[in-house]
Amino acid sequence: MLSQKTIDIIKSTVPVLQVHGTQITTVFYKNMFAAHPELLNIFNHANQARGRQQTALANTVLAAAQNIDQLETIIPVVKQIAHKHRSLMVKAEHYPIVGEFLLKAIKEVLGDAATDEIIQAWADAYGVIAQVFIDIEKEMYEESASQNGGWSDYKEFKVIKKVNESDVITSFYLAPADGSSLPAYEAGQYITIRLSIPGEKFLFNRQYSLSCASNKEYFRISVKKEASVENPDGKVSNYLHSDINVDDLVEVTVPAGDFTLLKEENPIVFISGGVGITPFMSMVGSIATEQPNREVHFIHSARSGSIQAFKEELIQLKEKITNLTLSYIYENPSEEDKLNPFFQKAGYIDADWLKENAITTDGHYYVCGPVPFLQAVITGLKKNGIDDSHIHYEFFGPSMKL
């Protein structure tokens, strides 16, 4: 337990963290990687390059400071982060390293304003916060290893099939290289794959949603190819598309994540943008098997029909789910796109369109896509009176503020 004095000191630093939080975390990562370059085998280089990891950590530190006297209120966020940590093999021994360099970064950025008393208070608070993560992640590691078909650490998987789903999205079907069984997973979860790219010093990790319902034969991920290798996300996606083929091996961790399908009877509305469609393919596939009479609205937005994945698969699922409606919105539809029976409109999803086409009594709304897409759709849902408890959304990568 923290003393009241420590709690008061931590809370007094909230205004400073609101102003300097991202600067502190940027310095933190720079110094930590300089001293411990081996950690670059764990962290996503693209999220570092785009500044998303720095911002996400700053938000987490700020939330911890604001709630230091009632940390139980941020446990849902801690669990979401812990899923990502478990999937990336972040271990208990990494936390002292993080603590050391976080405190040094606070001192470096704030200078004399970071008194010995403040640094000690943050050292005490970090110890408590880190232990919360360590304890939750320990349970997750034990659960992932002990479940039927589960394992510890990374495991080799073989690519058994590679399928072009659209002009920019390719699916990879992955099966254990040793022929062992697969664990069941919740619709909406993701896996981490780890690659060694020729000419690169460090390993690359990426987390990809599983894009099909749980089955005993394979995992499927569906990867968008970025336009250029220079794009922070382009190095891995281009390598997968161009260099990884059937019979090649990748390393995989046990499925993780808490953006999962509610097994209720309420109507469900999936609203995806671009490659954000992938977790919903797992969810709608699960519904087809387990709840084929459930009311489902599947709304997808893309720049055009040529880059939309899974059109044929969704038609097949429509035959299995008795009350499934499909709606496609294309930013720049071709004449062929306009002939698609499920095409709804050109442009973007907005509050008025949602009101006319997506708002349903007692429905649950699942949203996934780029951050601007999430902002627009969630704002539109709230304008139509949808309560936060019925809105579920997923970031690809570190969680950002909407």
DASUL-V140964 format. One record per backbone hydrogen bond with DSSP energy under -0.5 kcal/mol. NH is the residue of the N-H (numbers start at 1). CO is the residue of the C=O. E is the energy in kcal/mol with one decimal. If there is no record, write none. Layout:
BEGIN
nh=NH co=CO e=E
nh=NH co=CO e=E
END
This chain:
BEGIN
nh=7 co=3 e=-2.4
nh=8 co=4 e=-2.6
nh=9 co=5 e=-2.3
nh=10 co=6 e=-2.6
nh=11 co=7 e=-2.5
nh=12 co=8 e=-1.7
nh=13 co=9 e=-0.8
nh=13 co=10 e=-1.2
nh=14 co=11 e=-1.3
nh=17 co=13 e=-2.4
nh=18 co=14 e=-2.3
nh=19 co=15 e=-1.1
nh=20 co=16 e=-3.3
nh=21 co=17 e=-2.0
nh=24 co=20 e=-2.5
nh=25 co=21 e=-2.3
nh=26 co=22 e=-2.1
nh=27 co=23 e=-2.1
nh=28 co=24 e=-2.4
nh=29 co=25 e=-2.4
nh=30 co=26 e=-2.1
nh=31 co=27 e=-2.5
nh=32 co=28 e=-2.7
nh=33 co=29 e=-2.6
nh=34 co=30 e=-1.6
nh=35 co=31 e=-1.9
nh=36 co=32 e=-2.7
nh=39 co=36 e=-2.1
nh=40 co=37 e=-2.0
nh=41 co=38 e=-1.6
nh=42 co=39 e=-1.8
nh=43 co=39 e=-2.0
nh=45 co=43 e=-0.7
nh=48 co=44 e=-1.5
nh=49 co=45 e=-2.6
nh=50 co=46 e=-2.0
nh=51 co=47 e=-0.5
nh=51 co=48 e=-1.0
nh=52 co=47 e=-1.2
nh=53 co=47 e=-1.5
nh=55 co=51 e=-1.9
nh=56 co=52 e=-2.7
nh=57 co=53 e=-2.4
nh=58 co=54 e=-2.1
nh=59 co=55 e=-2.4
nh=60 co=56 e=-1.9
nh=61 co=57 e=-2.8
nh=62 co=58 e=-2.4
nh=63 co=59 e=-2.4
nh=64 co=60 e=-2.3
nh=65 co=61 e=-2.3
nh=66 co=62 e=-2.6
nh=67 co=63 e=-1.6
nh=68 co=65 e=-1.0
nh=70 co=67 e=-2.2
nh=73 co=70 e=-2.2
nh=74 co=71 e=-1.6
nh=75 co=72 e=-1.1
nh=78 co=74 e=-2.5
nh=79 co=75 e=-2.9
nh=80 co=76 e=-1.7
nh=81 co=77 e=-2.3
nh=82 co=78 e=-2.8
nh=83 co=79 e=-2.1
nh=84 co=80 e=-1.2
nh=85 co=81 e=-2.5
nh=86 co=82 e=-3.1
nh=87 co=83 e=-2.1
nh=88 co=84 e=-1.5
nh=89 co=85 e=-0.6
nh=89 co=86 e=-0.9
nh=90 co=85 e=-2.7
nh=94 co=91 e=-1.8
nh=95 co=91 e=-0.5
nh=95 co=92 e=-1.1
nh=96 co=92 e=-0.5
nh=98 co=94 e=-2.1
nh=99 co=95 e=-2.8
nh=100 co=96 e=-2.4
nh=101 co=97 e=-2.1
nh=102 co=98 e=-2.2
nh=103 co=99 e=-2.2
nh=104 co=100 e=-1.8
nh=105 co=101 e=-1.8
nh=106 co=102 e=-2.2
nh=107 co=103 e=-2.1
nh=108 co=104 e=-2.6
nh=109 co=105 e=-2.6
nh=110 co=106 e=-2.4
nh=111 co=107 e=-1.9
nh=113 co=110 e=-1.7
nh=114 co=111 e=-1.7
nh=115 co=113 e=-1.6
nh=119 co=115 e=-2.6
nh=120 co=116 e=-2.4
nh=121 co=117 e=-2.2
nh=122 co=118 e=-2.4
nh=123 co=119 e=-2.1
nh=124 co=120 e=-2.5
nh=125 co=121 e=-2.6
nh=126 co=122 e=-3.0
nh=127 co=123 e=-1.8
nh=128 co=124 e=-1.5
nh=129 co=125 e=-2.7
nh=130 co=126 e=-3.3
nh=131 co=127 e=-1.6
nh=132 co=128 e=-1.6
nh=133 co=129 e=-1.9
nh=134 co=130 e=-2.9
nh=135 co=131 e=-2.7
nh=136 co=132 e=-2.2
nh=137 co=133 e=-3.0
nh=138 co=134 e=-2.2
nh=139 co=135 e=-1.6
nh=140 co=136 e=-1.8
nh=141 co=137 e=-2.8
nh=142 co=138 e=-2.3
nh=143 co=139 e=-2.4
nh=144 co=140 e=-2.7
nh=145 co=141 e=-1.9
nh=146 co=142 e=-1.9
nh=147 co=143 e=-1.5
nh=150 co=147 e=-2.5
nh=151 co=144 e=-0.7
nh=155 co=252 e=-2.0
nh=157 co=250 e=-3.3
nh=158 co=175 e=-3.3
nh=159 co=248 e=-2.7
nh=160 co=158 e=-0.7
nh=160 co=173 e=-2.7
nh=161 co=173 e=-1.1
nh=163 co=171 e=-2.4
nh=165 co=163 e=-0.6
nh=165 co=169 e=-2.5
nh=166 co=169 e=-1.6
nh=167 co=306 e=-2.1
nh=170 co=223 e=-2.2
nh=171 co=163 e=-3.4
nh=172 co=221 e=-3.0
nh=173 co=161 e=-2.9
nh=174 co=172 e=-0.6
nh=174 co=219 e=-3.1
nh=175 co=158 e=-2.3
nh=177 co=156 e=-2.2
nh=179 co=176 e=-1.6
nh=183 co=149 e=-0.5
nh=189 co=186 e=-2.2
nh=190 co=256 e=-2.8
nh=191 co=208 e=-2.4
nh=193 co=206 e=-2.8
nh=194 co=251 e=-2.4
nh=195 co=204 e=-2.7
nh=197 co=195 e=-0.6
nh=198 co=196 e=-0.5
nh=200 co=197 e=-2.3
nh=204 co=195 e=-2.6
nh=206 co=193 e=-2.1
nh=208 co=191 e=-2.6
nh=208 co=206 e=-0.5
nh=210 co=189 e=-2.6
nh=211 co=209 e=-0.5
nh=211 co=220 e=-2.8
nh=219 co=174 e=-2.7
nh=221 co=172 e=-2.0
nh=222 co=209 e=-0.6
nh=223 co=170 e=-2.9
nh=225 co=168 e=-3.3
nh=226 co=224 e=-0.6
nh=231 co=228 e=-0.8
nh=234 co=231 e=-2.1
nh=235 co=231 e=-0.8
nh=237 co=233 e=-1.4
nh=238 co=234 e=-2.5
nh=239 co=235 e=-1.4
nh=240 co=236 e=-2.7
nh=241 co=237 e=-2.3
nh=242 co=238 e=-2.6
nh=243 co=239 e=-2.9
nh=244 co=239 e=-1.0
nh=244 co=240 e=-0.9
nh=245 co=243 e=-0.6
nh=247 co=159 e=-3.5
nh=248 co=245 e=-2.2
nh=250 co=157 e=-2.4
nh=251 co=194 e=-1.7
nh=252 co=155 e=-2.5
nh=253 co=192 e=-1.6
nh=256 co=190 e=-2.7
nh=260 co=258 e=-1.6
nh=261 co=187 e=-1.3
nh=264 co=262 e=-0.7
nh=268 co=295 e=-2.3
nh=269 co=364 e=-3.0
nh=270 co=268 e=-0.5
nh=270 co=297 e=-3.2
nh=271 co=366 e=-3.0
nh=272 co=299 e=-2.5
nh=273 co=368 e=-2.1
nh=274 co=301 e=-2.6
nh=276 co=273 e=-2.1
nh=277 co=274 e=-1.3
nh=278 co=275 e=-1.9
nh=280 co=277 e=-0.5
nh=281 co=277 e=-1.2
nh=281 co=278 e=-0.7
nh=282 co=278 e=-1.1
nh=283 co=279 e=-1.8
nh=284 co=280 e=-3.1
nh=285 co=281 e=-1.7
nh=286 co=282 e=-1.8
nh=287 co=283 e=-2.3
nh=288 co=284 e=-2.0
nh=289 co=285 e=-1.0
nh=290 co=286 e=-2.8
nh=291 co=287 e=-2.5
nh=294 co=291 e=-2.3
nh=296 co=294 e=-0.5
nh=296 co=323 e=-2.6
nh=297 co=268 e=-2.5
nh=298 co=325 e=-3.0
nh=299 co=270 e=-3.3
nh=299 co=297 e=-0.6
nh=300 co=327 e=-2.8
nh=301 co=272 e=-2.6
nh=302 co=329 e=-2.1
nh=307 co=304 e=-0.9
nh=308 co=305 e=-1.1
nh=314 co=310 e=-2.4
nh=315 co=311 e=-1.5
nh=316 co=312 e=-1.9
nh=317 co=313 e=-2.1
nh=318 co=314 e=-2.0
nh=319 co=315 e=-1.0
nh=320 co=316 e=-0.6
nh=320 co=317 e=-0.9
nh=321 co=317 e=-2.2
nh=322 co=292 e=-2.1
nh=322 co=320 e=-0.7
nh=323 co=292 e=-0.5
nh=324 co=321 e=-1.0
nh=325 co=296 e=-2.3
nh=325 co=323 e=-0.5
nh=327 co=298 e=-2.4
nh=328 co=342 e=-2.7
nh=329 co=300 e=-2.7
nh=330 co=345 e=-1.6
nh=331 co=302 e=-2.3
nh=332 co=303 e=-3.3
nh=333 co=330 e=-0.6
nh=338 co=334 e=-1.7
nh=339 co=335 e=-0.6
nh=339 co=336 e=-1.1
nh=340 co=336 e=-0.5
nh=340 co=337 e=-1.4
nh=343 co=340 e=-2.0
nh=344 co=328 e=-3.2
nh=345 co=328 e=-0.9
nh=347 co=330 e=-2.0
nh=354 co=350 e=-2.5
nh=355 co=351 e=-2.3
nh=356 co=352 e=-1.8
nh=357 co=353 e=-2.0
nh=358 co=354 e=-2.9
nh=359 co=354 e=-1.7
nh=363 co=360 e=-1.9
nh=364 co=267 e=-2.2
nh=365 co=390 e=-3.3
nh=366 co=269 e=-2.9
nh=366 co=364 e=-0.5
nh=367 co=365 e=-0.5
nh=367 co=392 e=-2.8
nh=368 co=271 e=-1.8
nh=369 co=394 e=-0.7
nh=374 co=370 e=-2.5
nh=375 co=371 e=-2.6
nh=376 co=372 e=-2.3
nh=377 co=373 e=-2.7
nh=378 co=374 e=-2.6
nh=379 co=375 e=-2.0
nh=380 co=376 e=-2.1
nh=381 co=377 e=-2.5
nh=382 co=378 e=-2.3
nh=383 co=379 e=-2.2
nh=384 co=380 e=-1.0
nh=385 co=382 e=-1.9
nh=386 co=381 e=-2.2
nh=390 co=387 e=-2.1
nh=391 co=388 e=-1.8
nh=392 co=365 e=-3.2
nh=392 co=390 e=-0.5
nh=394 co=367 e=-1.5
nh=397 co=395 e=-0.8
END
